[in-house]
Amino acid sequence: MANIIAHNLDKRLVTIAAKEQLKYTRYADDMTFSSSKRSVPSHIVQSWEPGFGRRDVHLEQSIIDSFKRAGFEINHSKTRILFPYERQEVTGLVVNRKANVWRRDISRLRMKIHSVKRFGATEAAKIWLEKGADEQKMWSHITGNLAFIRQVRGVDDTVLAKLCKDAVVAGLTEPTWVLKMAELVREFDVFLSHASEDKEKIRRLKDKLEHVGIKVFFDETSISWGESIVEKINHGLLKSRYFVPFLSQKFSEKGWTNKELNSAISMNIDRKGRILPVIDSNFSVDDNYPLLGETLYKKWPTDNASEGQFIDEVADAILHLVETKPV
């Protein structure tokens, strides 16, 4: 209905925007001119004051006349001009680089999901929704918020995946797309691949990684008595963000470690930078794994005195990747 009513106004404003090389968008009764230009076109805005904060904006007369001819009046109290160094909010979305959801809204949704997990959907509905809201309304409310975030941030967003995972853990069983998004969340930050002969070294690295808060898949602690080794290894490979092989002569001689490495290499085609090799001091990557010849690696020190510092450096580097790189 709004599109029909505002049709003539849209045509006039689109024409003005085209002349000034601007982009015109409208949602209901919110109109926006946007541009990457450094200067504000004088044919759109005559002046504004003050330079910072909330401003009084004086529009060019042609803009005002376009509204009047279409039978509309401009609400000058809601007319704003926003620059790149400011938070640019349009129809409730932050759009500085791309459309985004307010961080407070994501935090609020996370709190709602936590309430469901702690108290149950019925009690959470009493806390967050209108009087008389039931379990079904609470789940519909959460699903609607997740769908909104997906629409704005995209289907491959890691924040959305974690929210979906939290919702599923709290008890959400539908829709299907939420369940699929939840499956994308990585359970482990690092998969440590090694030969059994090198386990003592890698155990010390594992302990340091866990000490700084990194979630590690390590066979002797991640596989329980009676579980399928093959299934758990494959699960760990799939659910780990980074694959850290300790490349040694013993590693290259083992069939199982080579299977792990080959799986990681095939996955690395779509997820560049996933493999983070650490090599033994006397091991040649070029002679044994030419496919990794162009991959930067770290070399384990020959002397025990330097081992502690080396492990600290590796742990810090992996922690930096985990905290700064998108999933």
TIFI-183672 format. One line per 4 residues: number of its first residue (from 1); their letters; for each residue x, y, z of N, C-alpha, C. Coordinates in steps of 0.1 Angstrom, whole numbers, plus 5000, padded with zeros to 4 digits. Each point is the difference from the previous one (the first is absolute). Example, Ala and Ser with C-alpha at 12.3 -4.5 7.8 and 13.67 -1.06 7.14 Angstrom:
2
1 = as = 5132:4943:5078:4991:5012:5000:5009:5012:5000 ~ 4996:5011:4993:5009:5011:5000:4992:5011:5008
This chain:
327
1 = mani = 5008:4988:5000:4992:5012:5000:5009:5013:5000 ~ 5010:4999:5008:5009:5012:5001:5007:5003:4987 ~ 5003:4989:4992:5006:5001:4987:4991:5007:4990 ~ 4987:4997:5001:4990:5006:4991:4999:5015:5003
5 = iahn = 4998:5003:5013:4998:5014:5004:5012:5008:4997 ~ 5012:4995:5002:5012:5008:4998:5006:4999:4986 ~ 4993:4994:4991:5006:4998:4986:5004:5012:4993 ~ 4992:5011:5000:5004:5012:4993:5012:5007:5007
9 = ldkr = 5000:5000:5014:5011:5005:5007:5013:4993:4997 ~ 4999:4987:5000:5012:4991:4997:5006:5004:4986 ~ 4991:5002:4990:5005:5003:4987:5008:5014:5000 ~ 4995:5010:5007:5006:5013:5001:5014:4998:5007
13 = lvti = 5000:4993:5012:5012:4999:5007:5011:4992:4993 ~ 4995:4989:4993:5010:4992:4993:5006:5008:4989 ~ 4993:5009:4993:5005:5009:4990:5011:5009:5006 ~ 4997:5006:5011:5009:5009:5007:5013:4992:5004
17 = aake = 4998:4989:5005:5012:4991:5004:5008:4997:4989 ~ 4994:4997:4988:5008:4996:4988:5009:5011:4995 ~ 4994:5012:5001:5007:5012:4995:5012:5003:5009 ~ 4999:4997:5013:5011:5003:5010:5009:4988:5002
21 = qlky = 4997:4989:4993:5008:4987:5002:4999:4995:5014 ~ 4987:5000:5005:4997:4995:5013:4992:4988:4999 ~ 4999:4993:5011:4991:4988:5001:4988:5004:5009 ~ 4988:4998:4994:4987:5003:5008:4994:4987:5004
25 = trya = 4996:4999:5013:4993:4988:5005:4989:5005:5009 ~ 4989:4992:5001:4989:5003:5009:4995:4987:5006 ~ 4997:5001:5013:4993:4990:5007:4988:5006:5007 ~ 4988:4997:4995:4988:5006:5006:5001:5016:4998
29 = ddmt = 5001:5007:5011:5001:5015:4999:5014:5005:5004 ~ 5010:4991:5000:5014:5004:5002:5007:5001:4987 ~ 5004:5012:4995:5008:5001:4988:5014:5003:5003 ~ 5009:4995:4991:5014:5002:5003:5008:5002:4986
33 = fsss = 5008:5011:5000:5010:5002:4990:5013:4996:5005 ~ 5008:4991:4993:5013:4996:5004:5010:5001:4989 ~ 5013:5002:5004:5010:5002:4991:5014:4997:5006 ~ 5010:4997:4992:5014:4998:5005:5008:5013:4998
37 = krsv = 4993:5011:4995:5007:5012:4997:5004:5007:5013 ~ 5011:5007:4999:5005:5007:5012:4992:5013:5003 ~ 4994:5006:4990:4992:5012:5003:4986:4997:4999 ~ 4992:5008:5006:4985:4999:5000:4995:5009:4989
41 = pshi = 4992:4994:4990:4995:5008:4989:4992:5011:5004 ~ 5003:5012:4995:4992:5012:5004:4986:5000:4994 ~ 4998:4992:4990:4986:4999:4994:4991:4991:5009 ~ 5006:4994:5010:4992:4992:5010:4999:5007:5013
45 = vqsw = 5011:5005:5005:5000:5006:5013:5007:5014:4999 ~ 4993:5010:5005:5006:5014:4999:5010:5002:5011 ~ 4996:4996:5012:5010:5002:5011:4995:4992:5012 ~ 5009:4999:5010:4997:4993:5013:5008:5006:5011
49 = epgf = 4995:4999:5012:5007:5004:5011:4995:4993:5013 ~ 5009:4998:5010:5014:5002:5000:5008:4989:4992 ~ 5013:5000:5001:5008:4991:4992:4999:4986:5006 ~ 4998:4998:5013:5000:4987:5006:4987:4999:5008
53 = grrd = 4997:4987:5003:4988:4998:5008:4987:5001:4993 ~ 4989:5003:5007:4987:5002:4993:5000:5013:4993 ~ 4996:5000:4988:5001:5012:4991:4986:5004:4995 ~ 4999:5013:4997:4989:5006:4993:5004:4999:4985
57 = vhle = 4992:4993:4992:5003:4998:4986:4991:5008:4991 ~ 5005:5009:4991:4992:5008:4991:5001:4994:4986 ~ 4989:4994:4996:5000:4994:4987:4998:5010:4988 ~ 5005:4996:4988:4998:5008:4988:4985:5001:4997
61 = qsii = 4996:5011:4995:4986:5003:4997:4994:4989:4990 ~ 5008:4996:4991:4995:4990:4990:4995:4987:5007 ~ 5007:4996:5011:4996:4988:5008:4987:5003:5007 ~ 4999:5011:5006:4987:5004:5007:4989:5001:4990
65 = dsfk = 5002:5006:4989:4989:5001:4990:4996:4986:4995 ~ 5009:4991:4998:4997:4986:4996:4990:4993:5009 ~ 5002:5003:5013:4991:4994:5010:4986:5006:4999 ~ 5000:5014:4999:4987:5007:5000:4992:4996:4987
69 = ragf = 5006:4999:4989:4993:4996:4987:4994:4986:5001 ~ 5006:4992:5008:4995:4986:5002:4990:4999:5011 ~ 4998:5011:5007:4990:5001:5011:5006:4996:5013 ~ 5013:5001:5002:5006:4997:5013:5006:5012:5006
73 = einh = 5003:4999:5013:5007:5010:5008:5012:4993:5006 ~ 5012:5007:5000:5012:4995:5006:4999:5002:5015 ~ 5004:4990:5008:5001:5002:5014:5014:5004:5003 ~ 5002:5013:5001:5014:5006:5002:5007:4995:5013
77 = sktr = 4992:4997:5010:5006:4995:5012:5007:4987:4999 ~ 4996:4992:4989:5006:4987:4998:5010:5000:4988 ~ 5003:5012:4995:5009:5001:4988:5014:5000:5006 ~ 5009:4991:4995:5013:4999:5005:5010:4999:4989
81 = ilfp = 5013:5004:5003:5011:4998:4992:5011:4993:5008 ~ 5005:4989:4994:5009:4991:5008:5013:4998:4991 ~ 5011:5001:5007:5013:4999:4993:5006:4986:5003 ~ 5010:4996:4992:5007:4987:5002:5005:4998:5013
85 = yerq = 5005:5010:5007:5006:4998:5013:4990:4999:5011 ~ 4987:5001:4997:4989:4999:5010:4993:4986:4998 ~ 4992:4997:5010:4992:4988:4999:4988:5004:4991 ~ 5000:4993:4988:4989:5003:4990:4989:4990:5002
89 = evtg = 4989:5004:5005:4989:4992:5003:4988:5003:4991 ~ 4995:4991:4993:4989:5001:4990:4989:4990:5003 ~ 4988:5004:5003:4989:4990:5004:5005:4990:5010 ~ 5007:5004:5010:5004:4991:5011:5012:4991:4997
93 = lvvn = 5006:5002:4988:5012:4992:4996:5012:5009:5000 ~ 5012:4995:5004:5012:5007:4998:5006:4997:4987 ~ 5003:5010:4991:5003:4998:4986:5014:5006:4996 ~ 5009:5003:5010:5013:5006:4996:5007:4993:4989
97 = rkan = 5002:4987:5001:5007:4993:4989:4990:4991:4993 ~ 4992:4994:5008:4989:4991:4995:4989:5000:5010 ~ 4988:4996:4996:4989:4999:5009:5004:4991:5012 ~ 4997:5004:5012:5004:4993:5012:4989:5001:5010
101 = vwrr = 5000:4991:5010:4990:5001:5011:5007:5006:5012 ~ 4993:5008:5007:5005:5006:5012:5006:4989:5010 ~ 5012:5002:5005:5006:4991:5009:4992:4997:5012 ~ 4993:5011:5005:4991:4998:5012:4989:4991:4997
105 = disr = 4995:5000:4987:4989:4991:4997:5005:4985:5000 ~ 5012:4998:4995:5006:4986:5000:5002:4996:5015 ~ 5005:5009:5008:5002:4996:5014:4987:4997:5007 ~ 4990:5008:4997:4987:4998:5006:4994:4986:4996
109 = lrmk = 5001:4997:4987:4996:4987:4996:5007:4988:5007 ~ 5013:5002:5001:5008:4990:5007:4995:4999:5015 ~ 4996:5011:5006:4995:4999:5014:4986:4992:5000 ~ 4992:5003:4990:4987:4993:4999:5002:4985:4999
113 = ihsv = 5009:4996:4991:5003:4986:4998:5006:4993:5013 ~ 5008:5008:5007:5005:4995:5013:4989:4998:5010 ~ 4991:5009:5000:4988:4999:5009:4992:4988:4997 ~ 4998:4996:4987:4993:4988:4997:5008:4988:5005
117 = krfg = 5013:5000:4998:5008:4989:5004:5000:4998:5015 ~ 4999:5011:5007:5001:4999:5015:4987:4998:5006 ~ 4989:5007:4995:4987:4999:5007:4989:4993:4992 ~ 5003:4997:4987:4990:4994:4992:4993:5011:4991
121 = atea = 4994:4996:4989:4994:5009:4991:4988:5007:5006 ~ 4992:4993:5008:4988:5006:5006:5003:5011:5009 ~ 5010:4998:5009:5004:5010:5010:5007:5011:4993 ~ 5008:4997:4990:5007:5011:4993:4990:5009:4993
125 = akiw = 4989:4994:4995:4990:5008:4993:4994:5010:5010 ~ 4998:4996:5012:4995:5010:5011:5009:5011:5002 ~ 5013:4997:4999:5011:5011:5002:5001:5009:4989 ~ 5000:4995:4988:5003:5008:4988:4988:5005:4991
129 = lekg = 4989:4993:5001:4989:5003:4991:4988:5005:5007 ~ 4989:5003:4993:4989:5006:5006:4993:4990:5009 ~ 4991:5005:5009:4993:4992:5010:4992:4989:4992 ~ 5001:4988:5005:4992:4989:4994:5007:4993:4989
133 = adeq = 5013:5004:4996:5007:4993:4990:5004:4986:5005 ~ 5000:4991:4990:5003:4986:5004:5013:4995:4994 ~ 5003:4988:5001:5012:4994:4995:5002:5001:4985 ~ 4988:4998:4993:5001:5001:4985:5003:5014:4996
137 = kmws = 4994:5010:5006:5003:5014:4997:5015:5004:5002 ~ 5006:4994:5011:5014:5003:5003:5009:4994:4989 ~ 4997:4988:4996:5008:4994:4989:4998:5007:4987 ~ 4988:5004:4997:4997:5008:4988:5007:5013:5000
141 = hitg = 5001:5006:5012:5007:5013:5002:5015:4998:4997 ~ 5006:4990:5006:5014:4997:4997:5003:4997:4986 ~ 4992:4992:4994:5001:4996:4986:4999:5012:4991 ~ 4991:5009:5003:4998:5012:4992:5013:5009:5001
145 = nlaf = 5006:5001:5012:5012:5008:5001:5011:4994:4993 ~ 5001:4987:5000:5011:4993:4993:4998:5002:4985 ~ 4988:5000:4995:4997:5002:4986:5004:5014:4995 ~ 4997:5010:5009:5004:5013:4997:5015:5002:4999
149 = irqv = 5007:4994:5009:5015:5001:5000:5005:4993:4987 ~ 4994:4989:4996:5004:4993:4988:4998:5009:4988 ~ 4989:5007:5000:4996:5009:4988:5010:5011:4999 ~ 5005:5005:5011:5008:5012:5000:5015:4996:4999
153 = rgvd = 5005:4990:5007:5014:4997:5001:5004:4989:4990 ~ 4990:4992:4995:5003:4990:4990:5000:4986:5006 ~ 4999:4990:4991:4999:4986:5005:5013:4994:5004 ~ 5011:5006:4998:5013:4995:5004:5006:5007:5011
157 = dtvl = 4992:5007:5008:5005:5009:5011:5003:4991:5012 ~ 5012:5002:5006:5004:4991:5011:4992:5004:5013 ~ 4997:5013:5002:4992:5004:5012:4986:4993:4999 ~ 4994:5000:4988:4987:4993:4999:5001:4985:5003
161 = aklc = 5011:4994:4995:5002:4985:5002:5000:4997:5015 ~ 5008:5009:5008:5001:4997:5014:4987:5003:5007 ~ 4992:5010:4996:4987:5002:5006:4991:4988:4997 ~ 5000:4995:4988:4992:4988:4996:5004:4988:5009
165 = kdav = 5013:4999:5001:5005:4989:5009:4995:5001:5014 ~ 5000:5012:5006:4996:5002:5013:4985:4997:5001 ~ 4992:5004:4990:4986:4998:5000:4996:4985:4999 ~ 5008:4993:4992:4998:4985:4999:5003:4993:5013
169 = vagl = 5011:5004:5007:5004:4995:5013:4989:5003:5010 ~ 4993:5012:4999:4990:5004:5009:4987:4992:4998 ~ 4999:4994:4988:4988:4992:4998:4992:5002:4987 ~ 5005:5010:4992:4993:5003:4987:5002:4988:4990
173 = tept = 4989:4995:4994:5000:4988:4992:4997:5003:4985 ~ 4996:5013:4997:4996:5004:4986:5002:5015:5000 ~ 5001:5006:4988:4999:4994:4986:5014:4993:4997 ~ 4999:4993:4988:5012:4992:4996:5012:5009:4998
177 = wvlk = 4999:5012:4994:5011:5008:4997:5008:5004:5013 ~ 4993:5002:5011:5007:5002:5013:5008:4988:5004 ~ 4995:4989:4999:5007:4987:5004:5013:4999:4991 ~ 4998:5003:4987:5012:4999:4991:5011:5011:5004
181 = mael = 4995:5012:5003:5009:5010:5004:5008:4996:5013 ~ 4993:4994:5009:5006:4996:5013:5011:4990:4997 ~ 4999:4991:4990:5010:4990:4997:5013:5006:4995 ~ 5000:5013:4995:5011:5006:4995:5010:5005:5010
185 = vref = 4996:5000:5013:5008:5005:5011:5012:4990:5002 ~ 5012:5005:5001:5011:4992:5002:5001:4997:5015 ~ 5002:4987:5003:5001:4996:5014:5015:5002:5005 ~ 5009:4999:4991:5014:5001:5004:5007:5012:4992
189 = dvfl = 5009:5006:5007:5008:5010:4993:5012:4994:4992 ~ 5005:4989:5006:5012:4994:4994:4999:4985:5001 ~ 5005:4993:4989:5001:4986:5000:5015:4997:4999 ~ 5006:4993:5011:5014:4997:5000:5002:4986:4995
193 = shas = 5007:5000:4988:5003:4987:4994:5015:4997:5002 ~ 5003:4987:5004:5014:4997:5003:5001:4985:5001 ~ 5013:4995:4998:5003:4986:5002:5001:4997:5015 ~ 4997:4988:5004:5000:4996:5014:5014:5003:5006
197 = edke = 5010:4998:4992:5014:5002:5006:5003:5015:5003 ~ 4992:5009:4995:5002:5014:5003:4990:5006:5010 ~ 4992:4991:5006:4989:5004:5009:5005:5008:5012 ~ 5011:4997:5006:5005:5008:5011:5001:5015:4997
201 = kirr = 5007:5002:4988:5001:5014:4996:4987:5007:4998 ~ 4991:4993:4992:4987:5006:4997:4991:5002:5012 ~ 5002:4991:5010:4992:5001:5012:5003:5013:5007 ~ 5013:5004:5000:5004:5013:5006:4994:5012:4993
205 = lkdk = 4999:4999:4986:4994:5010:4992:4985:5001:5003 ~ 4994:4988:5001:4985:4999:5003:4997:5007:5013 ~ 5008:4997:5010:4998:5005:5014:5001:5016:4999 ~ 5009:5005:4993:5002:5015:4999:4988:5006:4992
209 = lehv = 4996:4993:4990:4988:5005:4992:4988:5001:5008 ~ 4997:4989:5008:4988:5000:5009:5002:5010:5011 ~ 5012:5003:5004:5002:5010:5011:4996:5014:4996 ~ 5002:5003:4987:4996:5013:4995:4986:5001:4995
213 = gikv = 4993:4989:5001:4985:5000:4997:4997:4994:4986 ~ 5009:4993:4994:4997:4995:4986:4995:4986:5002 ~ 4989:4997:4992:4994:4987:5001:5007:4990:4990 ~ 5005:4989:5006:5010:4992:4992:4994:4986:4999
217 = ffde = 5001:4994:4987:4997:4986:4998:5013:4993:5001 ~ 5002:4991:5010:5012:4993:5003:4996:4986:5003 ~ 5005:4990:4992:4994:4987:5001:4998:4994:5014 ~ 5010:5001:5008:4999:4993:5013:4991:5006:5010
221 = tsis = 4996:5013:4997:4990:5006:5009:4986:5002:4993 ~ 5000:4999:4986:4988:5002:4993:4992:4988:4996 ~ 5007:4988:5001:4994:4987:4997:4999:4992:5012 ~ 4988:4996:5004:4997:4993:5012:5000:4985:4998
225 = wges = 5002:4992:5010:5000:4985:5000:4987:4995:4993 ~ 5001:4992:4990:4989:4994:4994:4995:5008:4988 ~ 5005:5012:4998:4995:5008:4988:5008:4995:4987 ~ 4994:5003:4989:5006:4996:4987:5011:5011:4997
229 = ivek = 5012:4995:4999:5011:5009:4997:4999:5007:4987 ~ 4996:4992:4990:4998:5006:4987:4989:5011:5000 ~ 4989:4997:5006:4989:5010:5000:5004:5013:5008 ~ 5007:4998:5011:5004:5011:5008:5010:5009:4993
233 = inhg = 5010:4993:4993:5010:5008:4993:4994:5008:4988 ~ 4991:4993:4993:4993:5007:4989:4991:5012:5005 ~ 4994:4998:5012:4992:5010:5006:5009:5012:5004 ~ 5011:4996:5006:5010:5011:5004:5005:5008:4989
237 = llks = 5003:4993:4989:5005:5007:4988:4990:5010:4994 ~ 4987:4995:5000:4989:5008:4994:4997:5012:5009 ~ 5001:4998:5013:4995:5010:5010:5012:5009:5005 ~ 5012:4999:4995:5011:5008:5004:5003:5012:4990
241 = ryfv = 5002:5011:5005:5003:5012:4992:5014:4999:4993 ~ 5010:4995:5008:5014:4999:4995:5005:4986:5002 ~ 5008:4996:4991:5007:4987:5000:5015:5002:5002 ~ 5005:4996:5012:5014:5002:5003:5007:4986:5000
245 = pfls = 5007:4997:4989:5008:4987:5000:5014:5002:5005 ~ 5005:4991:5008:5014:5000:5003:5007:4991:4991 ~ 5006:5006:4990:5007:4992:4989:5014:4995:5004 ~ 5001:4987:5001:5013:4994:5004:5002:4988:4991
249 = qkfs = 5011:4993:5001:5003:4988:4992:4990:4989:5004 ~ 4997:4999:5013:4990:4990:5004:4986:5003:4995 ~ 4996:5013:4999:4987:5004:4995:4999:4996:4985 ~ 5011:5002:4993:4999:4997:4985:4999:4985:4997
253 = ekgw = 5004:4992:5010:5000:4985:4998:4987:4994:5004 ~ 4992:5007:5007:4987:4995:5006:4989:5001:4989 ~ 4992:4990:4999:4989:5001:4991:4989:5009:5005 ~ 4997:4999:5013:4989:5007:5006:5002:5015:5000
257 = tnke = 5012:5004:5003:5003:5015:5000:5000:5006:4986 ~ 5004:4992:4990:4999:5004:4987:4986:5002:4995 ~ 4991:4991:5005:4986:5001:4996:4994:5013:5006 ~ 5004:5003:5012:4995:5013:5007:5005:5012:4992
261 = lnsa = 5013:4999:4996:5006:5012:4992:4993:5001:4987 ~ 4998:4989:4993:4993:5001:4987:4986:5005:5001 ~ 4993:4996:5010:4987:5006:5002:5000:5015:5003 ~ 5010:5004:5008:5001:5014:5002:5004:5008:4988
265 = ismn = 5009:4994:4991:5004:5007:4988:4988:5002:4991 ~ 4991:4989:4999:4988:5001:4991:4991:5011:5005 ~ 4998:5001:5013:4992:5010:5006:5006:5014:4998 ~ 5013:5001:5000:5006:5012:4999:4998:5007:4986
269 = idrk = 4995:4993:4991:4997:5006:4986:4990:5010:5002 ~ 4990:4997:5008:4989:5010:5002:5002:5009:5012 ~ 5009:4996:5009:5003:5008:5012:5015:5003:5001 ~ 5004:5010:4992:5014:5003:4999:5006:5004:5014
273 = gril = 5012:4996:5003:5006:5004:5012:4997:4991:5012 ~ 4993:4989:4997:4995:4992:5012:5012:4991:5005 ~ 5009:4996:4992:5011:4992:5004:5012:5008:5006 ~ 5004:4997:5012:5011:5007:5007:5010:4990:5004
277 = pvid = 5010:4997:4991:5010:4990:5003:5010:5004:5010 ~ 5003:4990:5009:5012:5001:5008:5009:4989:4997 ~ 5013:5002:4997:5008:4989:4995:5011:4997:5011 ~ 5005:4988:5000:5011:4996:5008:5012:5006:4995
281 = snfs = 5010:5002:5008:5012:5008:4997:5008:4994:4988 ~ 4999:4987:4997:5008:4994:4989:4991:4995:4989 ~ 4988:5005:4999:4991:4995:4990:4999:5009:4988 ~ 4999:4994:4988:5000:5007:4987:4985:5000:4995
285 = vddn = 4994:5011:4999:4986:5001:4994:5001:4997:4985 ~ 5009:5006:4993:5001:4998:4986:5002:4986:4996 ~ 5008:4992:5007:5002:4986:4997:4988:4991:5002 ~ 4993:5004:5011:4989:4990:5004:4986:5005:4996
289 = ypll = 4998:5013:5001:4986:5005:4997:5001:5013:4991 ~ 5004:4998:4987:5001:5011:4991:4988:5009:4998 ~ 4988:4994:5003:4988:5008:4999:5000:5011:5011 ~ 5008:4998:5011:5000:5010:5010:5013:5009:4999
293 = getl = 5007:4999:4989:5012:5007:4998:4999:5015:5000 ~ 4988:5005:4997:4999:5015:5000:4992:5004:5012 ~ 4998:4991:5010:4993:5004:5012:5010:5003:5011 ~ 4998:5012:5006:5010:5004:5010:4998:4991:5013
297 = ykkw = 5011:4995:5005:5000:4991:5011:5008:5006:5012 ~ 4999:4994:5012:5008:5003:5011:5008:4988:5003 ~ 5013:5002:5004:5009:4989:5002:5003:4998:5015 ~ 4997:4988:5005:5003:4997:5014:5015:5001:5004
301 = ptdn = 5003:5007:5010:5015:5002:5003:5007:4987:5004 ~ 5013:5000:4997:5008:4988:5003:5004:4999:5015 ~ 5001:5011:5007:5004:5000:5014:4988:5001:5009 ~ 5000:4993:5011:4989:5000:5009:4998:5013:5007
305 = aseg = 5011:5008:5001:4999:5013:5007:4991:5010:4992 ~ 4999:4998:4987:4992:5010:4992:4986:4995:4998 ~ 4997:4987:5005:4987:4994:4997:4988:5008:5006 ~ 5002:5004:5013:4989:5008:5007:4997:5012:4993
309 = qfid = 5010:5008:4996:4997:5013:4993:4993:4997:4986 ~ 5005:4990:4993:4994:4996:4987:4985:4996:5002 ~ 4997:4992:5010:4986:4996:5002:4991:5013:5003 ~ 5006:5009:5008:4992:5012:5003:4998:5008:4988
313 = evad = 5009:5001:4991:4999:5008:4988:4989:4994:4991 ~ 5001:4986:4998:4990:4993:4992:4986:5002:5006 ~ 4998:4999:5013:4987:5001:5006:4995:5015:4998 ~ 5009:5009:5002:4995:5014:4998:4996:5003:4985
317 = ailh = 5007:4994:4991:4997:5002:4986:4987:4994:4996 ~ 4997:4988:5006:4987:4993:4997:4989:5007:5007 ~ 5002:5005:5012:4990:5007:5007:4996:5013:4992 ~ 5010:5007:4994:4997:5011:4992:4992:4997:4988
321 = lvet = 5002:4989:4994:4992:4996:4988:4986:4996:5005 ~ 4999:4993:5011:4987:4996:5004:4991:5012:5004 ~ 5006:5011:5006:4993:5011:5004:4997:5010:4989 ~ 5008:5000:4990:4999:5011:4990:4995:4995:4986
325 = kpv = 5002:4988:4997:4996:4995:4986:4985:4995:5001 ~ 4992:5003:4989:4987:4995:5000:5000:4985:4998 ~ 4989:4994:5005:4999:4985:4999:4998:4996:4986
